[in-house]
Amino acid sequence: MRTFKCMIFLMLIILCGCWDRTEINDLAFVTATAMDLSDDGNILCSLQVAIPSSTEGGNRGGVKDNQFFIISAEGKDGNEIHRKLQKKSSRILFFSHRSVIFISEHLARHGIDDVLDIFTHDPKYRLKTYIMIVKGGEGRDILKMKYPFKQVSIEAVKEMEISGQDLAVTLRDFYMTYASEGVHPVIGAIEPDMYSKDTDKEIYNFAGAGVFKDFKLLGLLNEKETLGLLWVTNQLKAGRITAKLPHGGEVGLVLNHADRKIITKNSNDFVHFKILLEGQGSLAENTSSLDINEPGNLNVIKSALESAAKKQVQDFLIKIQKKYQVDSVGFGQELYKNNPKKWAVLKNQWDSRFPEADISVEVNLTIKGAGMIHSSFDMKNKEMRR
C-alpha cells in the first residue's frame, strides 16, 4: 500500500512538472535595443522585435518588408521603462537573443551610468551583448534601417563586429575594464552610410570608437586611430596600411597577423613606455613604378609602410594622451604588472601623470605574397614604348 502511494505521488509530480512553462508562441524575441536621451532628460528606450514569420527563413528569394517592428518607451529608470514596454507587447519580451545595444552619441556624452545600470540587475539581460555608440545620430534610427543581406538587420551588425576588423565590446568587457585599475573603457561606433541612396536597402559604417571616462563619452577616434588602438591593445586581427613612396605612388598592405609588446621603464618621477609592434601581411596595391621583385625596392616599400604604421599609432596615442588625457590602452596596468610598488605611488595621480608619460613606438613589418603585385600597368606600358 505504501509503495502504491509513492507511485501515485511520483506520477503527480511528473504530470504537473510543466505547469508554469512559457510557450514559444507567448514570447516576443528582442534582437536589439537603442537608448536615446529625450527632450525632457529622460531615457528613451526602443526595442527591435523580430516578427516570427520573418525569422523562419521561408523567404529566401529576398528580404521582406515586415522583418521586425519597433516599440519605444520613455522613463527615468529601468523598471519604469520595462513596464511601459511590456504593456506595448501582447507577448512576453524575451531578451536572450538580443545581439546589440545602441547608445546615441548625445546620451553617451551626457553619461551612461544609469543606462548601463538597467542591464546589470536582471538575469534576463545577457552581459555578452555587444554595445555600440551611434555617431552623430539616434540609436532608434539604426533599429529602423533595413539591411539587404539579413532578414533581421541587427544580426548583420553582430557578424560585422565579431569579424575582427573593428572594435567589438560587450557589456561584460565594458564593466571589466571599468573595474580595472590603470585603464578606461572604449566602445565601438557606428553610423548610417551617407552614400546609401536606396532607402529600401540601407547599410551601416563602422565609424571608429568612443573614448570613455567616468561613464561619459569624451570623444571619438576615427578608423585609422581605432586601428592603432586595436594594435596597441593586442586586439587587431586584420587591417590595412597605406603608404606614400618617396618617388611617387602608393602601396597598400593587408595585415593578417599583428602582435605587440609594451616595455616599461621608470626612474623616480620618470615613466617611459616602449611599444614594439609586429605585423605580417601581403601587398594588395602598388601604384608606383617600383618593381617589387627587386629586393632593394621591397625594402623601400617596407620602410615606407612601417613609417606610415608608426605615424598612425602615434596619432592615436597623441589624441588620447594630449587631447582626451585618458589611458584607453592600459599603460597603468602595464606599470602595475612590472612595478607594483611604483604603481601604488602613482595610481591616485595616474589621470594627471599619464598625459606626461613618454611613449615611443617601433614597428617591424614582414611582407609576404608580394609577387602578386607589380608596378602599375601605366608604367609598364611606358617601359614597353621605350
Secondary structure, 3 states (H helix, E strand, C coil): CHHHHHHHHHHHHHHCCCCCCCCHHHEEEEEEEEEEECCCCCEEEEEEEECHHHHCCCCCCCCCCCCEEEEEEEECCHHHHHHHHHHCCCCEEECCCCCEEEEEHHHHHHCCHHHHHCCCCCCCCCCCCEEEEECCCCHHHHHHCCCCCCCCHHHHHHHHHCCCCCCCCEHHHHHHHHHCCCCCCEEEEEEECCCCCCCCCCCEEEEEEEEEECCEEEEEECHHHHHHHHHHCCCCCCEEEEEECCCCCEEEEEEEEEEEEEEEEEECCEEEEEEEEEEEEEEEEECCCCCCCCHHHHHHHHHHHHHHHHHHHHHHHHHHHHHCCCCCCCHHHHHHHHCHHHHHHHHHHHHHHHHHCEEEEEEEEEECCHHHCCCCHHHHHHHHHC
